[in-house]
Amino acid sequence: MPLKILLLEDDQELGETLKALLEAEGYRVDWAKRGNEVLDLTFNNRYDLYVFDIGVPDMDGLELLEALRDADDETPAVFISARTDIASILKGFETGAYDYLKKPFFPEELLIRIRAKFSSRDDDAIAIGDFQYRPKERVLYRNDEPISLGEVQTSLLHLLINNMGRVVDKADLMDVLHHPSDAALRVAINKLKQTTGLPIRNIRGVGYTLEAR
């Protein structure tokens, strides 16, 4: 799954350039030009990364990220800004950003910073909202923190994630249960949903699917 990025930039030319560059890299990008647009977008969508300019209309990038952090949104964030004073840079990191790019910068530099952040994870990692699943480890992470799952839940999750967006037949899912039955599968799937909050849907009479976000 490609990273889903929310870009906040009120400069038309720079916004167009960054959006085109990120999409050419394979990322999915929503572009907002005002602070209030970000609030609407984050209410209805989950993102893997925020790229926020600080000096934008309505609410600046610092205020926005503070508000999102107060709402327990821990999505990684990069600030881009023409402010180059140490106080502004320090404020950016204190607010919860992991990186800060000072304008002017080469747009390709943003790609380098993003790759550096996400390549530290398993190259085969699968992103689902604010989750990352590393198939080689068979471990699910949320905001870089591992989620403890039992053997059965891990096996179910592995099947569902590797077939994300497709229906996995009940028989295949029941193969990982110690005592397979329809009831046991329902209990195990419900426990997995409660533990993770992942959008797993029952396709009656057929199986289950993990919906792509």
GULOLUM-231178 format. One record per atom (N, C-alpha, C): residue in one letter; atom name; x, y, z. Coordinates in steps of 0.2 Angstrom, whole numbers, plus 5000, padded with zeros to 4 digits. Layout:
<vopas>
> res / atom / x / y / z
> A / CA / X / Y / Z
...
</vopas>
This chain:
<vopas>
> res / atom / x / y / z
> M / N / 5004 / 4994 / 5000
> M / CA / 5000 / 5000 / 5000
> M / C / 5004 / 5006 / 5000
> P / N / 5003 / 5011 / 4995
> P / CA / 5007 / 5017 / 4995
> P / C / 5006 / 5021 / 5001
> L / N / 5010 / 5025 / 5003
> L / CA / 5009 / 5030 / 5009
> L / C / 5004 / 5035 / 5007
> K / N / 5000 / 5037 / 5011
> K / CA / 4995 / 5042 / 5010
> K / C / 4997 / 5049 / 5014
> I / N / 4998 / 5054 / 5010
> I / CA / 5001 / 5060 / 5013
> I / C / 4996 / 5066 / 5012
> L / N / 4996 / 5070 / 5018
> L / CA / 4992 / 5076 / 5018
> L / C / 4997 / 5082 / 5017
> L / N / 4996 / 5085 / 5012
> L / CA / 5001 / 5091 / 5011
> L / C / 4997 / 5097 / 5012
> L / N / 5000 / 5102 / 5016
> L / CA / 4997 / 5108 / 5017
> L / C / 5002 / 5114 / 5015
> E / N / 5000 / 5117 / 5009
> E / CA / 5004 / 5122 / 5006
> E / C / 5000 / 5127 / 5003
> D / N / 5000 / 5133 / 5004
> D / CA / 4996 / 5138 / 5001
> D / C / 4999 / 5142 / 4995
> D / N / 5006 / 5140 / 4994
> D / CA / 5009 / 5143 / 4988
> D / C / 5007 / 5138 / 4982
> Q / N / 5004 / 5141 / 4977
> Q / CA / 5001 / 5137 / 4972
> Q / C / 5007 / 5133 / 4968
> E / N / 5012 / 5137 / 4966
> E / CA / 5017 / 5134 / 4962
> E / C / 5021 / 5128 / 4966
> L / N / 5022 / 5130 / 4972
> L / CA / 5026 / 5125 / 4976
> L / C / 5021 / 5119 / 4978
> G / N / 5015 / 5120 / 4979
> G / CA / 5010 / 5115 / 4981
> G / C / 5010 / 5110 / 4975
> E / N / 5009 / 5113 / 4969
> E / CA / 5008 / 5109 / 4963
> E / C / 5015 / 5105 / 4962
> T / N / 5020 / 5108 / 4963
> T / CA / 5027 / 5104 / 4962
> T / C / 5027 / 5098 / 4966
> L / N / 5026 / 5100 / 4973
> L / CA / 5027 / 5094 / 4978
> L / C / 5022 / 5089 / 4977
> K / N / 5016 / 5091 / 4975
> K / CA / 5010 / 5085 / 4974
> K / C / 5012 / 5081 / 4968
> A / N / 5015 / 5084 / 4963
> A / CA / 5016 / 5080 / 4957
> A / C / 5023 / 5076 / 4958
> L / N / 5027 / 5078 / 4962
> L / CA / 5033 / 5075 / 4964
> L / C / 5032 / 5069 / 4968
> L / N / 5028 / 5070 / 4973
> L / CA / 5026 / 5064 / 4978
> L / C / 5022 / 5059 / 4974
> E / N / 5017 / 5061 / 4970
> E / CA / 5013 / 5056 / 4966
> E / C / 5017 / 5052 / 4961
> A / N / 5022 / 5056 / 4958
> A / CA / 5026 / 5052 / 4954
> A / C / 5030 / 5047 / 4957
> E / N / 5032 / 5048 / 4964
> E / CA / 5035 / 5043 / 4968
> E / C / 5031 / 5037 / 4970
> G / N / 5024 / 5038 / 4968
> G / CA / 5019 / 5032 / 4970
> G / C / 5015 / 5034 / 4976
> Y / N / 5016 / 5040 / 4980
> Y / CA / 5012 / 5041 / 4985
> Y / C / 5005 / 5044 / 4983
> R / N / 5001 / 5043 / 4988
> R / CA / 4994 / 5046 / 4987
> R / C / 4994 / 5053 / 4991
> V / N / 4992 / 5058 / 4988
> V / CA / 4992 / 5065 / 4991
> V / C / 4986 / 5068 / 4991
> D / N / 4984 / 5071 / 4996
> D / CA / 4978 / 5076 / 4997
> D / C / 4982 / 5083 / 4998
> W / N / 4980 / 5088 / 4995
> W / CA / 4983 / 5094 / 4995
> W / C / 4978 / 5099 / 4998
> A / N / 4980 / 5102 / 5004
> A / CA / 4976 / 5108 / 5007
> A / C / 4980 / 5114 / 5006
> K / N / 4976 / 5120 / 5006
> K / CA / 4979 / 5126 / 5005
> K / C / 4978 / 5131 / 5011
> R / N / 4973 / 5129 / 5016
> R / CA / 4971 / 5132 / 5022
> R / C / 4971 / 5128 / 5027
> G / N / 4972 / 5130 / 5033
> G / CA / 4972 / 5126 / 5039
> G / C / 4966 / 5123 / 5041
> N / N / 4960 / 5126 / 5039
> N / CA / 4954 / 5123 / 5041
> N / C / 4952 / 5117 / 5036
> E / N / 4955 / 5117 / 5030
> E / CA / 4954 / 5111 / 5026
> E / C / 4957 / 5105 / 5029
> V / N / 4963 / 5106 / 5032
> V / CA / 4966 / 5100 / 5035
> V / C / 4962 / 5097 / 5041
> L / N / 4959 / 5101 / 5045
> L / CA / 4954 / 5099 / 5050
> L / C / 4949 / 5094 / 5047
> D / N / 4946 / 5097 / 5041
> D / CA / 4941 / 5093 / 5038
> D / C / 4943 / 5086 / 5035
> L / N / 4949 / 5087 / 5032
> L / CA / 4952 / 5081 / 5029
> L / C / 4954 / 5075 / 5034
> T / N / 4957 / 5078 / 5040
> T / CA / 4959 / 5073 / 5045
> T / C / 4953 / 5070 / 5049
> F / N / 4948 / 5073 / 5048
> F / CA / 4942 / 5071 / 5052
> F / C / 4939 / 5065 / 5048
> N / N / 4940 / 5065 / 5041
> N / CA / 4937 / 5060 / 5037
> N / C / 4942 / 5055 / 5034
> N / N / 4948 / 5056 / 5035
> N / CA / 4953 / 5052 / 5032
> N / C / 4959 / 5050 / 5037
> R / N / 4962 / 5045 / 5036
> R / CA / 4968 / 5043 / 5039
> R / C / 4974 / 5044 / 5035
> Y / N / 4980 / 5047 / 5038
> Y / CA / 4986 / 5048 / 5034
> Y / C / 4992 / 5044 / 5037
> D / N / 4997 / 5043 / 5033
> D / CA / 5003 / 5040 / 5035
> D / C / 5008 / 5046 / 5037
> L / N / 5007 / 5052 / 5034
> L / CA / 5012 / 5057 / 5034
> L / C / 5009 / 5064 / 5033
> Y / N / 5010 / 5069 / 5037
> Y / CA / 5008 / 5076 / 5036
> Y / C / 5014 / 5080 / 5034
> V / N / 5014 / 5084 / 5029
> V / CA / 5019 / 5088 / 5026
> V / C / 5015 / 5095 / 5027
> F / N / 5017 / 5099 / 5032
> F / CA / 5014 / 5105 / 5034
> F / C / 5018 / 5111 / 5033
> D / N / 5016 / 5116 / 5029
> D / CA / 5019 / 5123 / 5029
> D / C / 5017 / 5126 / 5035
> I / N / 5021 / 5130 / 5038
> I / CA / 5019 / 5134 / 5044
> I / C / 5015 / 5140 / 5043
> G / N / 5017 / 5144 / 5038
> G / CA / 5014 / 5150 / 5037
> G / C / 5008 / 5150 / 5032
> V / N / 5002 / 5147 / 5034
> V / CA / 4996 / 5147 / 5030
> V / C / 4990 / 5150 / 5033
> P / N / 4985 / 5152 / 5029
> P / CA / 4979 / 5155 / 5032
> P / C / 4975 / 5151 / 5037
> D / N / 4971 / 5154 / 5040
> D / CA / 4966 / 5151 / 5045
> D / C / 4970 / 5149 / 5052
> M / N / 4973 / 5143 / 5052
> M / CA / 4977 / 5141 / 5057
> M / C / 4984 / 5139 / 5054
> D / N / 4990 / 5141 / 5057
> D / CA / 4996 / 5139 / 5054
> D / C / 4998 / 5132 / 5056
> G / N / 5003 / 5130 / 5053
> G / CA / 5005 / 5123 / 5053
> G / C / 5006 / 5120 / 5060
> L / N / 5010 / 5125 / 5064
> L / CA / 5011 / 5123 / 5071
> L / C / 5005 / 5122 / 5075
> E / N / 5000 / 5127 / 5075
> E / CA / 4994 / 5126 / 5078
> E / C / 4990 / 5120 / 5076
> L / N / 4990 / 5118 / 5070
> L / CA / 4987 / 5113 / 5067
> L / C / 4989 / 5106 / 5071
> L / N / 4996 / 5106 / 5070
> L / CA / 4999 / 5099 / 5073
> L / C / 4998 / 5099 / 5080
> E / N / 4998 / 5105 / 5084
> E / CA / 4997 / 5105 / 5091
> E / C / 4990 / 5102 / 5092
> A / N / 4985 / 5104 / 5088
> A / CA / 4978 / 5102 / 5089
> A / C / 4977 / 5095 / 5088
> L / N / 4981 / 5092 / 5083
> L / CA / 4980 / 5085 / 5081
> L / C / 4984 / 5081 / 5086
> R / N / 4989 / 5083 / 5089
> R / CA / 4992 / 5079 / 5094
> R / C / 4988 / 5079 / 5101
> D / N / 4985 / 5085 / 5102
> D / CA / 4980 / 5085 / 5108
> D / C / 4974 / 5080 / 5107
> A / N / 4973 / 5078 / 5101
> A / CA / 4967 / 5074 / 5099
> A / C / 4970 / 5067 / 5098
> D / N / 4976 / 5066 / 5101
> D / CA / 4980 / 5059 / 5101
> D / C / 4981 / 5057 / 5093
> D / N / 4982 / 5061 / 5089
> D / CA / 4984 / 5060 / 5082
> D / C / 4992 / 5060 / 5082
> E / N / 4995 / 5054 / 5081
> E / CA / 5002 / 5054 / 5081
> E / C / 5005 / 5052 / 5074
> T / N / 5002 / 5054 / 5069
> T / CA / 5004 / 5054 / 5062
> T / C / 5011 / 5057 / 5062
> P / N / 5016 / 5054 / 5059
> P / CA / 5022 / 5058 / 5058
> P / C / 5021 / 5064 / 5054
> A / N / 5025 / 5069 / 5055
> A / CA / 5024 / 5076 / 5052
> A / C / 5031 / 5079 / 5050
> V / N / 5031 / 5082 / 5045
> V / CA / 5037 / 5086 / 5042
> V / C / 5034 / 5093 / 5042
> F / N / 5038 / 5098 / 5044
> F / CA / 5036 / 5105 / 5043
> F / C / 5041 / 5108 / 5037
> I / N / 5038 / 5112 / 5033
> I / CA / 5042 / 5116 / 5028
> I / C / 5040 / 5123 / 5030
> S / N / 5045 / 5128 / 5030
> S / CA / 5044 / 5135 / 5032
> S / C / 5049 / 5139 / 5030
> A / N / 5047 / 5145 / 5028
> A / CA / 5052 / 5151 / 5027
> A / C / 5055 / 5153 / 5033
> R / N / 5052 / 5151 / 5039
> R / CA / 5055 / 5154 / 5046
> R / C / 5062 / 5150 / 5047
> T / N / 5067 / 5153 / 5048
> T / CA / 5073 / 5150 / 5049
> T / C / 5077 / 5151 / 5056
> D / N / 5073 / 5155 / 5060
> D / CA / 5076 / 5156 / 5066
> D / C / 5075 / 5150 / 5071
> I / N / 5080 / 5149 / 5075
> I / CA / 5081 / 5144 / 5080
> I / C / 5074 / 5142 / 5084
> A / N / 5071 / 5148 / 5086
> A / CA / 5065 / 5147 / 5090
> A / C / 5059 / 5144 / 5086
> S / N / 5059 / 5146 / 5080
> S / CA / 5053 / 5142 / 5076
> S / C / 5055 / 5135 / 5074
> I / N / 5061 / 5134 / 5073
> I / CA / 5063 / 5127 / 5072
> I / C / 5062 / 5123 / 5078
> L / N / 5064 / 5125 / 5084
> L / CA / 5063 / 5122 / 5090
> L / C / 5056 / 5121 / 5091
> K / N / 5052 / 5126 / 5090
> K / CA / 5045 / 5125 / 5091
> K / C / 5042 / 5119 / 5087
> G / N / 5044 / 5119 / 5081
> G / CA / 5042 / 5114 / 5076
> G / C / 5043 / 5107 / 5079
> F / N / 5049 / 5106 / 5082
> F / CA / 5051 / 5099 / 5085
> F / C / 5047 / 5098 / 5091
> E / N / 5046 / 5103 / 5095
> E / CA / 5042 / 5102 / 5101
> E / C / 5035 / 5101 / 5100
> T / N / 5032 / 5103 / 5095
> T / CA / 5025 / 5102 / 5093
> T / C / 5024 / 5095 / 5091
> G / N / 5030 / 5092 / 5089
> G / CA / 5029 / 5084 / 5087
> G / C / 5031 / 5082 / 5080
> A / N / 5034 / 5087 / 5076
> A / CA / 5037 / 5085 / 5070
> A / C / 5043 / 5081 / 5070
> Y / N / 5044 / 5077 / 5066
> Y / CA / 5051 / 5073 / 5066
> Y / C / 5056 / 5076 / 5061
> D / N / 5054 / 5081 / 5057
> D / CA / 5059 / 5084 / 5053
> D / C / 5056 / 5091 / 5051
> Y / N / 5061 / 5096 / 5049
> Y / CA / 5059 / 5103 / 5047
> Y / C / 5064 / 5105 / 5041
> L / N / 5060 / 5107 / 5036
> L / CA / 5064 / 5109 / 5030
> L / C / 5063 / 5117 / 5029
> K / N / 5069 / 5120 / 5028
> K / CA / 5069 / 5127 / 5028
> K / C / 5068 / 5129 / 5020
> K / N / 5064 / 5134 / 5019
> K / CA / 5063 / 5136 / 5012
> K / C / 5069 / 5141 / 5011
> P / N / 5071 / 5142 / 5005
> P / CA / 5069 / 5137 / 4999
> P / C / 5073 / 5131 / 5000
> F / N / 5070 / 5126 / 4997
> F / CA / 5074 / 5119 / 4997
> F / C / 5072 / 5116 / 4990
> F / N / 5076 / 5111 / 4988
> F / CA / 5075 / 5107 / 4982
> F / C / 5069 / 5102 / 4984
> P / N / 5064 / 5102 / 4980
> P / CA / 5059 / 5097 / 4981
> P / C / 5061 / 5090 / 4982
> E / N / 5066 / 5088 / 4979
> E / CA / 5068 / 5081 / 4979
> E / C / 5071 / 5080 / 4986
> E / N / 5073 / 5085 / 4990
> E / CA / 5075 / 5084 / 4997
> E / C / 5070 / 5082 / 5001
> L / N / 5063 / 5084 / 5000
> L / CA / 5058 / 5081 / 5004
> L / C / 5057 / 5074 / 5003
> L / N / 5058 / 5071 / 4997
> L / CA / 5058 / 5064 / 4995
> L / C / 5063 / 5060 / 4999
> I / N / 5069 / 5063 / 5000
> I / CA / 5075 / 5060 / 5003
> I / C / 5073 / 5060 / 5011
> R / N / 5070 / 5065 / 5014
> R / CA / 5068 / 5065 / 5021
> R / C / 5062 / 5059 / 5022
> I / N / 5058 / 5059 / 5017
> I / CA / 5052 / 5054 / 5018
> I / C / 5055 / 5047 / 5018
> R / N / 5059 / 5046 / 5013
> R / CA / 5062 / 5039 / 5012
> R / C / 5066 / 5037 / 5018
> A / N / 5070 / 5042 / 5021
> A / CA / 5074 / 5041 / 5027
> A / C / 5070 / 5039 / 5033
> K / N / 5064 / 5042 / 5033
> K / CA / 5059 / 5040 / 5039
> K / C / 5056 / 5033 / 5038
> F / N / 5054 / 5032 / 5032
> F / CA / 5050 / 5026 / 5031
> F / C / 5054 / 5020 / 5029
> S / N / 5060 / 5021 / 5026
> S / CA / 5065 / 5015 / 5024
> S / C / 5068 / 5012 / 5030
> S / N / 5068 / 5015 / 5036
> S / CA / 5070 / 5012 / 5042
> S / C / 5066 / 5006 / 5044
> R / N / 5060 / 5006 / 5042
> R / CA / 5056 / 5000 / 5043
> R / C / 5057 / 4995 / 5038
> D / N / 5054 / 4989 / 5039
> D / CA / 5055 / 4984 / 5034
> D / C / 5053 / 4986 / 5027
> D / N / 5057 / 4985 / 5022
> D / CA / 5055 / 4987 / 5015
> D / C / 5049 / 4984 / 5013
> D / N / 5047 / 4978 / 5016
> D / CA / 5041 / 4975 / 5013
> D / C / 5035 / 4977 / 5018
> A / N / 5036 / 4982 / 5022
> A / CA / 5031 / 4984 / 5027
> A / C / 5024 / 4986 / 5023
> I / N / 5019 / 4985 / 5026
> I / CA / 5012 / 4986 / 5023
> I / C / 5009 / 4992 / 5027
> A / N / 5007 / 4997 / 5024
> A / CA / 5004 / 5003 / 5028
> A / C / 4997 / 5002 / 5028
> I / N / 4993 / 5003 / 5034
> I / CA / 4986 / 5003 / 5034
> I / C / 4984 / 5009 / 5039
> G / N / 4983 / 5015 / 5036
> G / CA / 4981 / 5020 / 5041
> G / C / 4988 / 5022 / 5045
> D / N / 4987 / 5022 / 5052
> D / CA / 4992 / 5023 / 5056
> D / C / 4996 / 5016 / 5058
> F / N / 4994 / 5011 / 5055
> F / CA / 4997 / 5004 / 5056
> F / C / 5002 / 5003 / 5051
> Q / N / 5007 / 4999 / 5053
> Q / CA / 5012 / 4996 / 5049
> Q / C / 5013 / 4988 / 5050
> Y / N / 5012 / 4984 / 5045
> Y / CA / 5013 / 4977 / 5046
> Y / C / 5019 / 4975 / 5043
> R / N / 5023 / 4971 / 5047
> R / CA / 5030 / 4969 / 5044
> R / C / 5029 / 4961 / 5043
> P / N / 5028 / 4959 / 5037
> P / CA / 5027 / 4952 / 5036
> P / C / 5032 / 4947 / 5038
> K / N / 5039 / 4950 / 5037
> K / CA / 5044 / 4945 / 5039
> K / C / 5044 / 4944 / 5046
> E / N / 5043 / 4949 / 5050
> E / CA / 5042 / 4948 / 5057
> E / C / 5036 / 4946 / 5060
> R / N / 5031 / 4946 / 5055
> R / CA / 5024 / 4945 / 5057
> R / C / 5022 / 4949 / 5063
> V / N / 5023 / 4955 / 5063
> V / CA / 5022 / 4960 / 5069
> V / C / 5018 / 4966 / 5066
> L / N / 5013 / 4968 / 5070
> L / CA / 5009 / 4974 / 5068
> L / C / 5011 / 4980 / 5073
> Y / N / 5012 / 4985 / 5070
> Y / CA / 5014 / 4991 / 5073
> Y / C / 5009 / 4997 / 5073
> R / N / 5008 / 5001 / 5078
> R / CA / 5004 / 5007 / 5077
> R / C / 5009 / 5012 / 5080
> N / N / 5010 / 5017 / 5076
> N / CA / 5015 / 5023 / 5077
> N / C / 5021 / 5020 / 5080
> D / N / 5024 / 5015 / 5077
> D / CA / 5030 / 5012 / 5079
> D / C / 5030 / 5008 / 5085
> E / N / 5025 / 5007 / 5088
> E / CA / 5024 / 5003 / 5094
> E / C / 5021 / 4996 / 5092
> P / N / 5024 / 4990 / 5094
> P / CA / 5021 / 4984 / 5092
> P / C / 5015 / 4983 / 5096
> I / N / 5010 / 4979 / 5093
> I / CA / 5004 / 4977 / 5096
> I / C / 5004 / 4970 / 5097
> S / N / 5003 / 4968 / 5104
> S / CA / 5003 / 4961 / 5106
> S / C / 4997 / 4957 / 5103
> L / N / 4999 / 4952 / 5099
> L / CA / 4993 / 4948 / 5097
> L / C / 4995 / 4941 / 5098
> G / N / 4990 / 4936 / 5099
> G / CA / 4992 / 4929 / 5100
> G / C / 4993 / 4926 / 5094
> E / N / 4995 / 4919 / 5094
> E / CA / 4997 / 4916 / 5088
> E / C / 4992 / 4915 / 5083
> V / N / 4985 / 4914 / 5085
> V / CA / 4980 / 4913 / 5081
> V / C / 4978 / 4920 / 5077
> Q / N / 4978 / 4925 / 5081
> Q / CA / 4976 / 4932 / 5079
> Q / C / 4982 / 4934 / 5074
> T / N / 4988 / 4933 / 5075
> T / CA / 4993 / 4935 / 5071
> T / C / 4993 / 4931 / 5064
> S / N / 4991 / 4925 / 5064
> S / CA / 4990 / 4921 / 5058
> S / C / 4984 / 4923 / 5054
> L / N / 4979 / 4925 / 5057
> L / CA / 4973 / 4928 / 5054
> L / C / 4975 / 4934 / 5051
> L / N / 4978 / 4939 / 5054
> L / CA / 4980 / 4945 / 5052
> L / C / 4984 / 4944 / 5046
> H / N / 4989 / 4940 / 5046
> H / CA / 4994 / 4939 / 5041
> H / C / 4990 / 4937 / 5034
> L / N / 4985 / 4933 / 5035
> L / CA / 4981 / 4931 / 5029
> L / C / 4977 / 4936 / 5026
> L / N / 4974 / 4940 / 5031
> L / CA / 4970 / 4946 / 5029
> L / C / 4974 / 4951 / 5026
> I / N / 4979 / 4953 / 5029
> I / CA / 4983 / 4959 / 5026
> I / C / 4986 / 4957 / 5019
> N / N / 4989 / 4951 / 5018
> N / CA / 4992 / 4949 / 5012
> N / C / 4986 / 4948 / 5006
> N / N / 4980 / 4948 / 5008
> N / CA / 4975 / 4948 / 5003
> N / C / 4970 / 4954 / 5004
> M / N / 4973 / 4960 / 5006
> M / CA / 4969 / 4966 / 5008
> M / C / 4965 / 4968 / 5002
> G / N / 4959 / 4969 / 5003
> G / CA / 4954 / 4971 / 4998
> G / C / 4951 / 4966 / 4994
> R / N / 4953 / 4959 / 4996
> R / CA / 4950 / 4953 / 4993
> R / C / 4947 / 4949 / 4999
> V / N / 4942 / 4945 / 4997
> V / CA / 4939 / 4941 / 5002
> V / C / 4943 / 4934 / 5003
> V / N / 4945 / 4933 / 5009
> V / CA / 4948 / 4927 / 5011
> V / C / 4943 / 4922 / 5013
> D / N / 4943 / 4916 / 5010
> D / CA / 4938 / 4911 / 5011
> D / C / 4938 / 4908 / 5018
> K / N / 4932 / 4907 / 5021
> K / CA / 4932 / 4905 / 5028
> K / C / 4936 / 4898 / 5029
> A / N / 4937 / 4894 / 5024
> A / CA / 4940 / 4888 / 5025
> A / C / 4948 / 4889 / 5026
> D / N / 4950 / 4894 / 5022
> D / CA / 4957 / 4896 / 5023
> D / C / 4959 / 4899 / 5030
> L / N / 4954 / 4903 / 5032
> L / CA / 4955 / 4906 / 5039
> L / C / 4955 / 4901 / 5045
> M / N / 4950 / 4896 / 5044
> M / CA / 4949 / 4891 / 5049
> M / C / 4955 / 4887 / 5050
> D / N / 4959 / 4886 / 5044
> D / CA / 4965 / 4882 / 5045
> D / C / 4970 / 4884 / 5050
> V / N / 4970 / 4890 / 5052
> V / CA / 4974 / 4893 / 5057
> V / C / 4972 / 4892 / 5064
> L / N / 4965 / 4890 / 5065
> L / CA / 4962 / 4889 / 5072
> L / C / 4964 / 4882 / 5075
> H / N / 4965 / 4882 / 5081
> H / CA / 4966 / 4876 / 5085
> H / C / 4960 / 4871 / 5084
> H / N / 4954 / 4874 / 5085
> H / CA / 4948 / 4870 / 5085
> H / C / 4943 / 4873 / 5080
> P / N / 4944 / 4872 / 5073
> P / CA / 4941 / 4876 / 5068
> P / C / 4933 / 4875 / 5069
> S / N / 4930 / 4880 / 5068
> S / CA / 4922 / 4880 / 5068
> S / C / 4920 / 4887 / 5066
> D / N / 4914 / 4888 / 5063
> D / CA / 4912 / 4895 / 5061
> D / C / 4912 / 4899 / 5068
> A / N / 4909 / 4896 / 5073
> A / CA / 4909 / 4900 / 5079
> A / C / 4916 / 4902 / 5082
> A / N / 4921 / 4898 / 5082
> A / CA / 4927 / 4899 / 5084
> A / C / 4931 / 4905 / 5079
> L / N / 4929 / 4904 / 5073
> L / CA / 4932 / 4909 / 5068
> L / C / 4929 / 4916 / 5070
> R / N / 4922 / 4916 / 5071
> R / CA / 4919 / 4923 / 5073
> R / C / 4922 / 4926 / 5079
> V / N / 4923 / 4922 / 5084
> V / CA / 4926 / 4924 / 5090
> V / C / 4933 / 4927 / 5089
> A / N / 4937 / 4923 / 5085
> A / CA / 4944 / 4925 / 5084
> A / C / 4944 / 4932 / 5080
> I / N / 4940 / 4932 / 5075
> I / CA / 4940 / 4938 / 5071
> I / C / 4938 / 4944 / 5075
> N / N / 4932 / 4943 / 5079
> N / CA / 4930 / 4949 / 5083
> N / C / 4935 / 4951 / 5088
> K / N / 4939 / 4946 / 5091
> K / CA / 4945 / 4948 / 5096
> K / C / 4950 / 4952 / 5092
> L / N / 4951 / 4950 / 5086
> L / CA / 4956 / 4954 / 5082
> L / C / 4954 / 4961 / 5080
> K / N / 4948 / 4962 / 5079
> K / CA / 4945 / 4968 / 5077
> K / C / 4945 / 4973 / 5084
> Q / N / 4943 / 4970 / 5089
> Q / CA / 4943 / 4974 / 5096
> Q / C / 4950 / 4976 / 5098
> T / N / 4955 / 4971 / 5096
> T / CA / 4962 / 4973 / 5098
> T / C / 4965 / 4978 / 5094
> T / N / 4964 / 4978 / 5087
> T / CA / 4967 / 4982 / 5083
> T / C / 4963 / 4988 / 5080
> G / N / 4956 / 4987 / 5080
> G / CA / 4952 / 4992 / 5077
> G / C / 4952 / 4992 / 5069
> L / N / 4955 / 4987 / 5066
> L / CA / 4956 / 4987 / 5059
> L / C / 4949 / 4985 / 5056
> P / N / 4948 / 4988 / 5050
> P / CA / 4941 / 4987 / 5046
> P / C / 4941 / 4980 / 5043
> I / N / 4939 / 4975 / 5047
> I / CA / 4938 / 4968 / 5044
> I / C / 4931 / 4967 / 5044
> R / N / 4929 / 4965 / 5038
> R / CA / 4922 / 4965 / 5036
> R / C / 4920 / 4957 / 5035
> N / N / 4914 / 4955 / 5037
> N / CA / 4912 / 4949 / 5036
> N / C / 4908 / 4949 / 5029
> I / N / 4909 / 4944 / 5025
> I / CA / 4906 / 4943 / 5019
> I / C / 4902 / 4937 / 5020
> R / N / 4895 / 4938 / 5022
> R / CA / 4891 / 4932 / 5024
> R / C / 4892 / 4926 / 5019
> G / N / 4893 / 4920 / 5022
> G / CA / 4893 / 4914 / 5019
> G / C / 4899 / 4913 / 5015
> V / N / 4904 / 4918 / 5014
> V / CA / 4910 / 4917 / 5010
> V / C / 4916 / 4917 / 5014
> G / N / 4917 / 4923 / 5018
> G / CA / 4923 / 4924 / 5022
> G / C / 4924 / 4931 / 5025
> Y / N / 4930 / 4933 / 5025
> Y / CA / 4931 / 4940 / 5028
> Y / C / 4936 / 4944 / 5024
> T / N / 4936 / 4950 / 5024
> T / CA / 4940 / 4954 / 5020
> T / C / 4943 / 4960 / 5025
> L / N / 4949 / 4962 / 5024
> L / CA / 4952 / 4968 / 5027
> L / C / 4951 / 4973 / 5022
> E / N / 4947 / 4979 / 5023
> E / CA / 4946 / 4984 / 5018
> E / C / 4952 / 4989 / 5018
> A / N / 4955 / 4990 / 5012
> A / CA / 4960 / 4995 / 5011
> A / C / 4958 / 5002 / 5013
> R / N / 4962 / 5006 / 5017
> R / CA / 4960 / 5013 / 5019
> R / C / 4963 / 5018 / 5014
</vopas>
